[in-house]
């Protein structure tokens, strides 16, 4: 079952407009993207999906890359 079908089923089951159900379903991913864009690299925990964070090695790599681009 694809996501559009699930959204339509939820909309009809709860008597909500499809746009509102889409907003509810996609909100958690918009929130996660916002936190990542802030650049603080805080952990984000999404219930039933898990905890998302940046590995220390990856954070070091990103900092090194940005330091090199500033020096050029």
mmCIF file of the N, C-alpha and C atoms, coordinates in Angstrom:
data_MODEL
# 
_entry.id   MODEL 
# 
loop_
_atom_site.group_PDB 
_atom_site.id 
_atom_site.type_symbol 
_atom_site.label_atom_id 
_atom_site.label_alt_id 
_atom_site.label_comp_id 
_atom_site.label_asym_id 
_atom_site.label_entity_id 
_atom_site.label_seq_id 
_atom_site.pdbx_PDB_ins_code 
_atom_site.Cartn_x 
_atom_site.Cartn_y 
_atom_site.Cartn_z 
_atom_site.occupancy 
_atom_site.B_iso_or_equiv 
_atom_site.pdbx_formal_charge 
_atom_site.auth_seq_id 
_atom_site.auth_comp_id 
_atom_site.auth_asym_id 
_atom_site.auth_atom_id 
_atom_site.pdbx_PDB_model_num 
ATOM 1   N N  . UNK A 1 1  ? 0.845   -1.180 0.000  1.00 0.00 ? 1  UNK A N  1 
ATOM 2   C CA . UNK A 1 1  ? 0.000   0.000  0.000  1.00 0.00 ? 1  UNK A CA 1 
ATOM 3   C C  . UNK A 1 1  ? 0.891   1.244  0.000  1.00 0.00 ? 1  UNK A C  1 
ATOM 4   N N  . UNK A 1 2  ? 0.669   2.158  -0.929 1.00 0.00 ? 2  UNK A N  1 
ATOM 5   C CA . UNK A 1 2  ? 1.508   3.354  -1.001 1.00 0.00 ? 2  UNK A CA 1 
ATOM 6   C C  . UNK A 1 2  ? 0.997   4.436  -0.046 1.00 0.00 ? 2  UNK A C  1 
ATOM 7   N N  . UNK A 1 3  ? 1.812   5.467  0.158  1.00 0.00 ? 3  UNK A N  1 
ATOM 8   C CA . UNK A 1 3  ? 1.494   6.490  1.161  1.00 0.00 ? 3  UNK A CA 1 
ATOM 9   C C  . UNK A 1 3  ? 0.239   7.282  0.824  1.00 0.00 ? 3  UNK A C  1 
ATOM 10  N N  . UNK A 1 4  ? -0.019  7.543  -0.447 1.00 0.00 ? 4  UNK A N  1 
ATOM 11  C CA . UNK A 1 4  ? -1.224  8.290  -0.839 1.00 0.00 ? 4  UNK A CA 1 
ATOM 12  C C  . UNK A 1 4  ? -2.488  7.521  -0.468 1.00 0.00 ? 4  UNK A C  1 
ATOM 13  N N  . UNK A 1 5  ? -2.444  6.209  -0.645 1.00 0.00 ? 5  UNK A N  1 
ATOM 14  C CA . UNK A 1 5  ? -3.587  5.373  -0.285 1.00 0.00 ? 5  UNK A CA 1 
ATOM 15  C C  . UNK A 1 5  ? -3.821  5.408  1.222  1.00 0.00 ? 5  UNK A C  1 
ATOM 16  N N  . UNK A 1 6  ? -2.756  5.310  1.981  1.00 0.00 ? 6  UNK A N  1 
ATOM 17  C CA . UNK A 1 6  ? -2.866  5.348  3.444  1.00 0.00 ? 6  UNK A CA 1 
ATOM 18  C C  . UNK A 1 6  ? -3.436  6.694  3.887  1.00 0.00 ? 6  UNK A C  1 
ATOM 19  N N  . UNK A 1 7  ? -2.973  7.772  3.290  1.00 0.00 ? 7  UNK A N  1 
ATOM 20  C CA . UNK A 1 7  ? -3.464  9.108  3.638  1.00 0.00 ? 7  UNK A CA 1 
ATOM 21  C C  . UNK A 1 7  ? -4.951  9.225  3.320  1.00 0.00 ? 7  UNK A C  1 
ATOM 22  N N  . UNK A 1 8  ? -5.369  8.700  2.182  1.00 0.00 ? 8  UNK A N  1 
ATOM 23  C CA . UNK A 1 8  ? -6.792  8.735  1.819  1.00 0.00 ? 8  UNK A CA 1 
ATOM 24  C C  . UNK A 1 8  ? -7.638  7.912  2.797  1.00 0.00 ? 8  UNK A C  1 
ATOM 25  N N  . UNK A 1 9  ? -7.132  6.763  3.190  1.00 0.00 ? 9  UNK A N  1 
ATOM 26  C CA . UNK A 1 9  ? -7.861  5.919  4.150  1.00 0.00 ? 9  UNK A CA 1 
ATOM 27  C C  . UNK A 1 9  ? -8.001  6.648  5.486  1.00 0.00 ? 9  UNK A C  1 
ATOM 28  N N  . UNK A 1 10 ? -6.911  7.259  5.967  1.00 0.00 ? 10 UNK A N  1 
ATOM 29  C CA . UNK A 1 10 ? -6.956  7.991  7.234  1.00 0.00 ? 10 UNK A CA 1 
ATOM 30  C C  . UNK A 1 10 ? -7.910  9.183  7.156  1.00 0.00 ? 10 UNK A C  1 
ATOM 31  N N  . UNK A 1 11 ? -7.879  9.889  6.032  1.00 0.00 ? 11 UNK A N  1 
ATOM 32  C CA . UNK A 1 11 ? -8.757  11.048 5.862  1.00 0.00 ? 11 UNK A CA 1 
ATOM 33  C C  . UNK A 1 11 ? -10.221 10.643 5.923  1.00 0.00 ? 11 UNK A C  1 
ATOM 34  N N  . UNK A 1 12 ? -10.564 9.552  5.261  1.00 0.00 ? 12 UNK A N  1 
ATOM 35  C CA . UNK A 1 12 ? -11.963 9.120  5.282  1.00 0.00 ? 12 UNK A CA 1 
ATOM 36  C C  . UNK A 1 12 ? -12.345 8.530  6.642  1.00 0.00 ? 12 UNK A C  1 
ATOM 37  N N  . UNK A 1 13 ? -11.420 7.819  7.283  1.00 0.00 ? 13 UNK A N  1 
ATOM 38  C CA . UNK A 1 13 ? -11.708 7.210  8.586  1.00 0.00 ? 13 UNK A CA 1 
ATOM 39  C C  . UNK A 1 13 ? -11.956 8.256  9.663  1.00 0.00 ? 13 UNK A C  1 
ATOM 40  N N  . UNK A 1 14 ? -11.171 9.340  9.639  1.00 0.00 ? 14 UNK A N  1 
ATOM 41  C CA . UNK A 1 14 ? -11.294 10.374 10.665 1.00 0.00 ? 14 UNK A CA 1 
ATOM 42  C C  . UNK A 1 14 ? -12.051 11.607 10.184 1.00 0.00 ? 14 UNK A C  1 
ATOM 43  N N  . UNK A 1 15 ? -12.625 11.527 8.981  1.00 0.00 ? 15 UNK A N  1 
ATOM 44  C CA . UNK A 1 15 ? -13.438 12.605 8.421  1.00 0.00 ? 15 UNK A CA 1 
ATOM 45  C C  . UNK A 1 15 ? -12.674 13.935 8.411  1.00 0.00 ? 15 UNK A C  1 
ATOM 46  N N  . UNK A 1 16 ? -11.446 13.892 7.885  1.00 0.00 ? 16 UNK A N  1 
ATOM 47  C CA . UNK A 1 16 ? -10.593 15.072 7.785  1.00 0.00 ? 16 UNK A CA 1 
ATOM 48  C C  . UNK A 1 16 ? -10.235 15.323 6.326  1.00 0.00 ? 16 UNK A C  1 
ATOM 49  N N  . UNK A 1 17 ? -9.922  16.567 5.987  1.00 0.00 ? 17 UNK A N  1 
ATOM 50  C CA . UNK A 1 17 ? -9.461  16.834 4.622  1.00 0.00 ? 17 UNK A CA 1 
ATOM 51  C C  . UNK A 1 17 ? -8.094  16.181 4.382  1.00 0.00 ? 17 UNK A C  1 
ATOM 52  N N  . UNK A 1 18 ? -7.863  15.771 3.152  1.00 0.00 ? 18 UNK A N  1 
ATOM 53  C CA . UNK A 1 18 ? -6.598  15.109 2.809  1.00 0.00 ? 18 UNK A CA 1 
ATOM 54  C C  . UNK A 1 18 ? -5.410  16.009 3.131  1.00 0.00 ? 18 UNK A C  1 
ATOM 55  N N  . UNK A 1 19 ? -5.539  17.307 2.877  1.00 0.00 ? 19 UNK A N  1 
ATOM 56  C CA . UNK A 1 19 ? -4.429  18.231 3.144  1.00 0.00 ? 19 UNK A CA 1 
ATOM 57  C C  . UNK A 1 19 ? -4.057  18.239 4.631  1.00 0.00 ? 19 UNK A C  1 
ATOM 58  N N  . UNK A 1 20 ? -5.041  18.141 5.511  1.00 0.00 ? 20 UNK A N  1 
ATOM 59  C CA . UNK A 1 20 ? -4.772  18.138 6.952  1.00 0.00 ? 20 UNK A CA 1 
ATOM 60  C C  . UNK A 1 20 ? -4.065  16.840 7.362  1.00 0.00 ? 20 UNK A C  1 
ATOM 61  N N  . UNK A 1 21 ? -4.500  15.719 6.805  1.00 0.00 ? 21 UNK A N  1 
ATOM 62  C CA . UNK A 1 21 ? -3.861  14.433 7.114  1.00 0.00 ? 21 UNK A CA 1 
ATOM 63  C C  . UNK A 1 21 ? -2.425  14.423 6.605  1.00 0.00 ? 21 UNK A C  1 
ATOM 64  N N  . UNK A 1 22 ? -2.185  14.967 5.411  1.00 0.00 ? 22 UNK A N  1 
ATOM 65  C CA . UNK A 1 22 ? -0.818  15.049 4.883  1.00 0.00 ? 22 UNK A CA 1 
ATOM 66  C C  . UNK A 1 22 ? 0.052   15.889 5.804  1.00 0.00 ? 22 UNK A C  1 
ATOM 67  N N  . UNK A 1 23 ? -0.484  17.008 6.265  1.00 0.00 ? 23 UNK A N  1 
ATOM 68  C CA . UNK A 1 23 ? 0.259   17.882 7.177  1.00 0.00 ? 23 UNK A CA 1 
ATOM 69  C C  . UNK A 1 23 ? 0.641   17.133 8.451  1.00 0.00 ? 23 UNK A C  1 
ATOM 70  N N  . UNK A 1 24 ? -0.282  16.368 8.984  1.00 0.00 ? 24 UNK A N  1 
ATOM 71  C CA . UNK A 1 24 ? -0.029  15.591 10.207 1.00 0.00 ? 24 UNK A CA 1 
ATOM 72  C C  . UNK A 1 24 ? 1.033   14.518 9.959  1.00 0.00 ? 24 UNK A C  1 
ATOM 73  N N  . UNK A 1 25 ? 0.908   13.804 8.859  1.00 0.00 ? 25 UNK A N  1 
ATOM 74  C CA . UNK A 1 25 ? 1.822   12.703 8.552  1.00 0.00 ? 25 UNK A CA 1 
ATOM 75  C C  . UNK A 1 25 ? 3.243   13.204 8.312  1.00 0.00 ? 25 UNK A C  1 
ATOM 76  N N  . UNK A 1 26 ? 3.381   14.310 7.589  1.00 0.00 ? 26 UNK A N  1 
ATOM 77  C CA . UNK A 1 26 ? 4.708   14.790 7.203  1.00 0.00 ? 26 UNK A CA 1 
ATOM 78  C C  . UNK A 1 26 ? 5.349   15.724 8.219  1.00 0.00 ? 26 UNK A C  1 
ATOM 79  N N  . UNK A 1 27 ? 4.615   16.124 9.259  1.00 0.00 ? 27 UNK A N  1 
ATOM 80  C CA . UNK A 1 27 ? 5.147   17.076 10.215 1.00 0.00 ? 27 UNK A CA 1 
ATOM 81  C C  . UNK A 1 27 ? 6.438   16.587 10.880 1.00 0.00 ? 27 UNK A C  1 
ATOM 82  N N  . UNK A 1 28 ? 6.474   15.333 11.261 1.00 0.00 ? 28 UNK A N  1 
ATOM 83  C CA . UNK A 1 28 ? 7.656   14.824 11.975 1.00 0.00 ? 28 UNK A CA 1 
ATOM 84  C C  . UNK A 1 28 ? 8.925   14.939 11.136 1.00 0.00 ? 28 UNK A C  1 
ATOM 85  N N  . UNK A 1 29 ? 8.792   14.783 9.827  1.00 0.00 ? 29 UNK A N  1 
ATOM 86  C CA . UNK A 1 29 ? 9.960   14.887 8.959  1.00 0.00 ? 29 UNK A CA 1 
ATOM 87  C C  . UNK A 1 29 ? 10.363  16.347 8.748  1.00 0.00 ? 29 UNK A C  1 
ATOM 88  N N  . UNK A 1 30 ? 9.384   17.241 8.705  1.00 0.00 ? 30 UNK A N  1 
ATOM 89  C CA . UNK A 1 30 ? 9.696   18.672 8.621  1.00 0.00 ? 30 UNK A CA 1 
ATOM 90  C C  . UNK A 1 30 ? 10.407  19.128 9.885  1.00 0.00 ? 30 UNK A C  1 
ATOM 91  N N  . UNK A 1 31 ? 9.946   18.630 11.032 1.00 0.00 ? 31 UNK A N  1 
ATOM 92  C CA . UNK A 1 31 ? 10.565  18.982 12.314 1.00 0.00 ? 31 UNK A CA 1 
ATOM 93  C C  . UNK A 1 31 ? 12.019  18.508 12.359 1.00 0.00 ? 31 UNK A C  1 
ATOM 94  N N  . UNK A 1 32 ? 12.243  17.279 11.959 1.00 0.00 ? 32 UNK A N  1 
ATOM 95  C CA . UNK A 1 32 ? 13.594  16.722 11.950 1.00 0.00 ? 32 UNK A CA 1 
ATOM 96  C C  . UNK A 1 32 ? 14.497  17.531 11.026 1.00 0.00 ? 32 UNK A C  1 
ATOM 97  N N  . UNK A 1 33 ? 13.996  17.888 9.858  1.00 0.00 ? 33 UNK A N  1 
ATOM 98  C CA . UNK A 1 33 ? 14.775  18.690 8.912  1.00 0.00 ? 33 UNK A CA 1 
ATOM 99  C C  . UNK A 1 33 ? 15.118  20.053 9.499  1.00 0.00 ? 33 UNK A C  1 
ATOM 100 N N  . UNK A 1 34 ? 14.187  20.674 10.221 1.00 0.00 ? 34 UNK A N  1 
ATOM 101 C CA . UNK A 1 34 ? 14.444  21.965 10.862 1.00 0.00 ? 34 UNK A CA 1 
ATOM 102 C C  . UNK A 1 34 ? 15.590  21.864 11.860 1.00 0.00 ? 34 UNK A C  1 
ATOM 103 N N  . UNK A 1 35 ? 15.554  20.847 12.690 1.00 0.00 ? 35 UNK A N  1 
ATOM 104 C CA . UNK A 1 35 ? 16.597  20.666 13.707 1.00 0.00 ? 35 UNK A CA 1 
ATOM 105 C C  . UNK A 1 35 ? 17.955  20.480 13.037 1.00 0.00 ? 35 UNK A C  1 
ATOM 106 N N  . UNK A 1 36 ? 17.994  19.697 11.985 1.00 0.00 ? 36 UNK A N  1 
ATOM 107 C CA . UNK A 1 36 ? 19.259  19.456 11.286 1.00 0.00 ? 36 UNK A CA 1 
ATOM 108 C C  . UNK A 1 36 ? 19.759  20.742 10.633 1.00 0.00 ? 36 UNK A C  1 
ATOM 109 N N  . UNK A 1 37 ? 18.860  21.515 10.028 1.00 0.00 ? 37 UNK A N  1 
ATOM 110 C CA . UNK A 1 37 ? 19.256  22.763 9.367  1.00 0.00 ? 37 UNK A CA 1 
ATOM 111 C C  . UNK A 1 37 ? 19.814  23.799 10.337 1.00 0.00 ? 37 UNK A C  1 
ATOM 112 N N  . UNK A 1 38 ? 19.376  23.745 11.598 1.00 0.00 ? 38 UNK A N  1 
ATOM 113 C CA . UNK A 1 38 ? 19.891  24.693 12.590 1.00 0.00 ? 38 UNK A CA 1 
ATOM 114 C C  . UNK A 1 38 ? 21.391  24.527 12.793 1.00 0.00 ? 38 UNK A C  1 
ATOM 115 N N  . UNK A 1 39 ? 21.913  23.350 12.521 1.00 0.00 ? 39 UNK A N  1 
ATOM 116 C CA . UNK A 1 39 ? 23.345  23.127 12.609 1.00 0.00 ? 39 UNK A CA 1 
ATOM 117 C C  . UNK A 1 39 ? 23.861  22.811 14.000 1.00 0.00 ? 39 UNK A C  1 
ATOM 118 N N  . UNK A 1 40 ? 22.982  22.664 14.966 1.00 0.00 ? 40 UNK A N  1 
ATOM 119 C CA . UNK A 1 40 ? 23.422  22.352 16.328 1.00 0.00 ? 40 UNK A CA 1 
ATOM 120 C C  . UNK A 1 40 ? 23.682  20.859 16.499 1.00 0.00 ? 40 UNK A C  1 
ATOM 121 N N  . UNK A 1 41 ? 23.172  20.071 15.572 1.00 0.00 ? 41 UNK A N  1 
ATOM 122 C CA . UNK A 1 41 ? 23.351  18.629 15.557 1.00 0.00 ? 41 UNK A CA 1 
ATOM 123 C C  . UNK A 1 41 ? 22.869  17.958 16.837 1.00 0.00 ? 41 UNK A C  1 
ATOM 124 N N  . UNK A 1 42 ? 21.731  18.428 17.322 1.00 0.00 ? 42 UNK A N  1 
ATOM 125 C CA . UNK A 1 42 ? 21.106  17.806 18.478 1.00 0.00 ? 42 UNK A CA 1 
ATOM 126 C C  . UNK A 1 42 ? 20.454  16.493 18.044 1.00 0.00 ? 42 UNK A C  1 
ATOM 127 N N  . UNK A 1 43 ? 20.266  15.600 18.993 1.00 0.00 ? 43 UNK A N  1 
ATOM 128 C CA . UNK A 1 43 ? 19.565  14.357 18.711 1.00 0.00 ? 43 UNK A CA 1 
ATOM 129 C C  . UNK A 1 43 ? 18.073  14.629 18.579 1.00 0.00 ? 43 UNK A C  1 
ATOM 130 N N  . UNK A 1 44 ? 17.441  13.884 17.698 1.00 0.00 ? 44 UNK A N  1 
ATOM 131 C CA . UNK A 1 44 ? 15.993  13.989 17.513 1.00 0.00 ? 44 UNK A CA 1 
ATOM 132 C C  . UNK A 1 44 ? 15.420  12.597 17.682 1.00 0.00 ? 44 UNK A C  1 
ATOM 133 N N  . UNK A 1 45 ? 14.433  12.473 18.583 1.00 0.00 ? 45 UNK A N  1 
ATOM 134 C CA . UNK A 1 45 ? 13.797  11.174 18.807 1.00 0.00 ? 45 UNK A CA 1 
ATOM 135 C C  . UNK A 1 45 ? 12.377  11.224 18.267 1.00 0.00 ? 45 UNK A C  1 
ATOM 136 N N  . UNK A 1 46 ? 12.090  10.336 17.325 1.00 0.00 ? 46 UNK A N  1 
ATOM 137 C CA . UNK A 1 46 ? 10.754  10.212 16.770 1.00 0.00 ? 46 UNK A CA 1 
ATOM 138 C C  . UNK A 1 46 ? 10.149  8.922  17.308 1.00 0.00 ? 46 UNK A C  1 
ATOM 139 N N  . UNK A 1 47 ? 9.048   9.036  18.044 1.00 0.00 ? 47 UNK A N  1 
ATOM 140 C CA . UNK A 1 47 ? 8.422   7.834  18.606 1.00 0.00 ? 47 UNK A CA 1 
ATOM 141 C C  . UNK A 1 47 ? 8.138   6.789  17.532 1.00 0.00 ? 47 UNK A C  1 
ATOM 142 N N  . UNK A 1 48 ? 8.462   5.567  17.837 1.00 0.00 ? 48 UNK A N  1 
ATOM 143 C CA . UNK A 1 48 ? 8.263   4.398  16.981 1.00 0.00 ? 48 UNK A CA 1 
ATOM 144 C C  . UNK A 1 48 ? 9.193   4.365  15.758 1.00 0.00 ? 48 UNK A C  1 
ATOM 145 N N  . UNK A 1 49 ? 10.031  5.378  15.579 1.00 0.00 ? 49 UNK A N  1 
ATOM 146 C CA . UNK A 1 49 ? 10.990  5.362  14.475 1.00 0.00 ? 49 UNK A CA 1 
ATOM 147 C C  . UNK A 1 49 ? 12.425  5.302  14.963 1.00 0.00 ? 49 UNK A C  1 
ATOM 148 N N  . UNK A 1 50 ? 12.718  5.970  16.073 1.00 0.00 ? 50 UNK A N  1 
ATOM 149 C CA . UNK A 1 50 ? 14.058  5.907  16.617 1.00 0.00 ? 50 UNK A CA 1 
ATOM 150 C C  . UNK A 1 50 ? 14.644  7.271  16.910 1.00 0.00 ? 50 UNK A C  1 
ATOM 151 N N  . UNK A 1 51 ? 15.916  7.250  17.278 1.00 0.00 ? 51 UNK A N  1 
ATOM 152 C CA . UNK A 1 51 ? 16.643  8.459  17.627 1.00 0.00 ? 51 UNK A CA 1 
ATOM 153 C C  . UNK A 1 51 ? 17.638  8.752  16.509 1.00 0.00 ? 51 UNK A C  1 
ATOM 154 N N  . UNK A 1 52 ? 17.632  9.962  16.043 1.00 0.00 ? 52 UNK A N  1 
ATOM 155 C CA . UNK A 1 52 ? 18.507  10.358 14.945 1.00 0.00 ? 52 UNK A CA 1 
ATOM 156 C C  . UNK A 1 52 ? 19.521  11.364 15.462 1.00 0.00 ? 52 UNK A C  1 
ATOM 157 N N  . UNK A 1 53 ? 20.775  11.143 15.139 1.00 0.00 ? 53 UNK A N  1 
ATOM 158 C CA . UNK A 1 53 ? 21.842  12.030 15.565 1.00 0.00 ? 53 UNK A CA 1 
ATOM 159 C C  . UNK A 1 53 ? 22.983  11.965 14.571 1.00 0.00 ? 53 UNK A C  1 
ATOM 160 N N  . UNK A 1 54 ? 23.902  12.912 14.700 1.00 0.00 ? 54 UNK A N  1 
ATOM 161 C CA . UNK A 1 54 ? 25.081  12.936 13.841 1.00 0.00 ? 54 UNK A CA 1 
ATOM 162 C C  . UNK A 1 54 ? 26.217  12.254 14.587 1.00 0.00 ? 54 UNK A C  1 
ATOM 163 N N  . UNK A 1 55 ? 26.872  11.321 13.934 1.00 0.00 ? 55 UNK A N  1 
ATOM 164 C CA . UNK A 1 55 ? 28.018  10.646 14.561 1.00 0.00 ? 55 UNK A CA 1 
ATOM 165 C C  . UNK A 1 55 ? 29.149  11.643 14.762 1.00 0.00 ? 55 UNK A C  1 
ATOM 166 N N  . UNK A 1 56 ? 29.911  11.452 15.834 1.00 0.00 ? 56 UNK A N  1 
ATOM 167 C CA . UNK A 1 56 ? 31.000  12.379 16.146 1.00 0.00 ? 56 UNK A CA 1 
ATOM 168 C C  . UNK A 1 56 ? 32.007  12.464 14.999 1.00 0.00 ? 56 UNK A C  1 
ATOM 169 N N  . UNK A 1 57 ? 32.316  11.351 14.385 1.00 0.00 ? 57 UNK A N  1 
ATOM 170 C CA . UNK A 1 57 ? 33.256  11.352 13.270 1.00 0.00 ? 57 UNK A CA 1 
ATOM 171 C C  . UNK A 1 57 ? 32.739  12.149 12.090 1.00 0.00 ? 57 UNK A C  1 
ATOM 172 N N  . UNK A 1 58 ? 31.457  12.051 11.825 1.00 0.00 ? 58 UNK A N  1 
ATOM 173 C CA . UNK A 1 58 ? 30.847  12.804 10.729 1.00 0.00 ? 58 UNK A CA 1 
ATOM 174 C C  . UNK A 1 58 ? 30.846  14.292 11.057 1.00 0.00 ? 58 UNK A C  1 
ATOM 175 N N  . UNK A 1 59 ? 30.564  14.632 12.303 1.00 0.00 ? 59 UNK A N  1 
ATOM 176 C CA . UNK A 1 59 ? 30.576  16.026 12.731 1.00 0.00 ? 59 UNK A CA 1 
ATOM 177 C C  . UNK A 1 59 ? 31.982  16.602 12.583 1.00 0.00 ? 59 UNK A C  1 
ATOM 178 N N  . UNK A 1 60 ? 32.993  15.832 12.956 1.00 0.00 ? 60 UNK A N  1 
ATOM 179 C CA . UNK A 1 60 ? 34.381  16.264 12.794 1.00 0.00 ? 60 UNK A CA 1 
ATOM 180 C C  . UNK A 1 60 ? 34.673  16.504 11.316 1.00 0.00 ? 60 UNK A C  1 
ATOM 181 N N  . UNK A 1 61 ? 34.248  15.587 10.468 1.00 0.00 ? 61 UNK A N  1 
ATOM 182 C CA . UNK A 1 61 ? 34.465  15.703 9.024  1.00 0.00 ? 61 UNK A CA 1 
ATOM 183 C C  . UNK A 1 61 ? 33.797  16.964 8.477  1.00 0.00 ? 61 UNK A C  1 
ATOM 184 N N  . UNK A 1 62 ? 32.580  17.247 8.907  1.00 0.00 ? 62 UNK A N  1 
ATOM 185 C CA . UNK A 1 62 ? 31.873  18.440 8.444  1.00 0.00 ? 62 UNK A CA 1 
ATOM 186 C C  . UNK A 1 62 ? 32.577  19.712 8.896  1.00 0.00 ? 62 UNK A C  1 
ATOM 187 N N  . UNK A 1 63 ? 33.068  19.722 10.132 1.00 0.00 ? 63 UNK A N  1 
ATOM 188 C CA . UNK A 1 63 ? 33.786  20.897 10.633 1.00 0.00 ? 63 UNK A CA 1 
ATOM 189 C C  . UNK A 1 63 ? 35.089  21.108 9.886  1.00 0.00 ? 63 UNK A C  1 
ATOM 190 N N  . UNK A 1 64 ? 35.806  20.030 9.604  1.00 0.00 ? 64 UNK A N  1 
ATOM 191 C CA . UNK A 1 64 ? 37.054  20.138 8.850  1.00 0.00 ? 64 UNK A CA 1 
ATOM 192 C C  . UNK A 1 64 ? 36.795  20.683 7.450  1.00 0.00 ? 64 UNK A C  1 
ATOM 193 N N  . UNK A 1 65 ? 35.762  20.199 6.814  1.00 0.00 ? 65 UNK A N  1 
ATOM 194 C CA . UNK A 1 65 ? 35.426  20.632 5.469  1.00 0.00 ? 65 UNK A CA 1 
ATOM 195 C C  . UNK A 1 65 ? 35.084  22.117 5.450  1.00 0.00 ? 65 UNK A C  1 
ATOM 196 N N  . UNK A 1 66 ? 34.314  22.572 6.432  1.00 0.00 ? 66 UNK A N  1 
ATOM 197 C CA . UNK A 1 66 ? 33.944  24.005 6.462  1.00 0.00 ? 66 UNK A CA 1 
ATOM 198 C C  . UNK A 1 66 ? 35.169  24.867 6.785  1.00 0.00 ? 66 UNK A C  1 
ATOM 199 N N  . UNK A 1 67 ? 36.097  24.377 7.615  1.00 0.00 ? 67 UNK A N  1 
ATOM 200 C CA . UNK A 1 67 ? 37.305  25.128 7.925  1.00 0.00 ? 67 UNK A CA 1 
ATOM 201 C C  . UNK A 1 67 ? 38.177  25.283 6.689  1.00 0.00 ? 67 UNK A C  1 
ATOM 202 N N  . UNK A 1 68 ? 38.266  24.223 5.870  1.00 0.00 ? 68 UNK A N  1 
ATOM 203 C CA . UNK A 1 68 ? 39.061  24.285 4.637  1.00 0.00 ? 68 UNK A CA 1 
ATOM 204 C C  . UNK A 1 68 ? 38.453  25.270 3.643  1.00 0.00 ? 68 UNK A C  1 
ATOM 205 N N  . UNK A 1 69 ? 37.133  25.313 3.542  1.00 0.00 ? 69 UNK A N  1 
ATOM 206 C CA . UNK A 1 69 ? 36.497  26.210 2.575  1.00 0.00 ? 69 UNK A CA 1 
ATOM 207 C C  . UNK A 1 69 ? 36.648  27.666 2.985  1.00 0.00 ? 69 UNK A C  1 
ATOM 208 N N  . UNK A 1 70 ? 36.762  27.942 4.289  1.00 0.00 ? 70 UNK A N  1 
ATOM 209 C CA . UNK A 1 70 ? 36.958  29.310 4.763  1.00 0.00 ? 70 UNK A CA 1 
ATOM 210 C C  . UNK A 1 70 ? 38.363  29.785 4.440  1.00 0.00 ? 70 UNK A C  1 
ATOM 211 N N  . UNK A 1 71 ? 39.346  28.906 4.537  1.00 0.00 ? 71 UNK A N  1 
ATOM 212 C CA . UNK A 1 71 ? 40.728  29.258 4.301  1.00 0.00 ? 71 UNK A CA 1 
ATOM 213 C C  . UNK A 1 71 ? 41.063  29.460 2.835  1.00 0.00 ? 71 UNK A C  1 
ATOM 214 N N  . UNK A 1 72 ? 40.217  29.012 1.940  1.00 0.00 ? 72 UNK A N  1 
ATOM 215 C CA . UNK A 1 72 ? 40.522  29.115 0.500  1.00 0.00 ? 72 UNK A CA 1 
ATOM 216 C C  . UNK A 1 72 ? 40.255  30.476 -0.047 1.00 0.00 ? 72 UNK A C  1 
# 
